[in-house]
Amino acid sequence: MGEYGEYSIRAELKRDSILMVLLLAALVGAAAVYPFLPARVPIHWNAAGEIDNYGSRAFGAFFGPLLGLGMYLLMLAVPLIDPRKANYATFVSTYRLFRWVITLFMLMIWVVTMFVSLGYPVDVGIVVRLGVGALFVFIGNHLGNVRHNYFVGIRTPWTLADPEVWRRTHRVGGWVMVAGGLLVMASALLPGEKAWIVLLVVAVGLSLGLTLYSCVLYLRRPK
């Protein structure tokens, strides 16, 4: 269905056909690369960019694509259980973009991990920080289109309680998120620990700042 129609999983699956092909290709790729992976596959890096945890060959090969598929299916189904599910039809195109970008981001992380596991010199820390920053910028650019719901967007007690507080918080939050994402991307080439500190400060600052902002808006709303 189109914008302002009824949210339909069948219609969304048709529009997500390319994404479904990419998810299937990732699973096929995991099976193809599996025999060439080492017995221990890196699955976590510390703030200095050093590998600090390993998983089995099967876990390394298949967990990323399966996690991406699981996240995609969850996002596809969430509108059906949201008490405000009717509102999803008013921003269905934006929600679809979020679904695509988040799924592709997760697949990108898996691809980078596979390159490292196969011995290619990839700086995972830089790739992840650039990716997270770009994700912030993208979501921030579209955040103002998200309408009142219980699962997607800036969900605080005050935005959920008042549609106008929701609207104003998301309008400001979009600009702030874009700025934060650009800052994260600009800091990506800093030494690992410093770059992660910037990312942490931006993430915590966005969360606390927008929570406080929504609270102030709610308390100042007309009675």
C-alpha positions, 0 to 999 in steps of 0.5 A: 500500500502507499503512504497513508494506506494500511501497513501491509507486510505483503506489500513491504515484502514486495518492496524489499525484494532486493534486500531479501536477495541480499540477505539470501546472498549473505547466507550463501556467501557465509556457506561459501566462505566457511571452509576458508575461515580459520578455526577461531574467528575474531568477533570483537575488538577493544577500544584500541582496535585490537582483537579481544575475543574469538568465536567458532568458524560457524559462529563467525560465518553465519551469525552476522547474516542470521542476525541481519535476517532476524533484525529485518524480520523483527522490524517488518513485524513490529508495526503489527503489534504496536498499539499505534500501528495505524500511524506507521502508514503515515511514515511507511516510506521512512520506516522502510528506509530505516529497515533497509539501512539498519539491515545493510549496516549489520551485513556490512559489519559482517563483511568487514569481519570476514575480510579480517578473518581471511587475512585482509588488512582492514581497520575494523574500528575506523569502518565501524565508526564511519558506519555509525556516524553515517547511520546517525546522519541518515536517521537524523535526516529522516527522524522528523518524518516518524509519527507517534508510535511505541517502537521507532524514534525518540521514546521517552515518557513525555514523547509517548504521552503527548503527540506535540512533544513527540513532534517537536522532540523529533524535529530538534532531535533530527538536527542534533543527530545529524550534527552528532553523526558528522562529529563521529565521522570526523573523529573516525581517524583519531587514535582508537581510544579517543575516537571511541570516547567521541562516539560514546560522548555523542551517543550518551549526550544525544540520549540524555539531552533529548530525554531532558528536552522532551521532559522540559517540553512536556512540563511547559506545554499548555494545560 
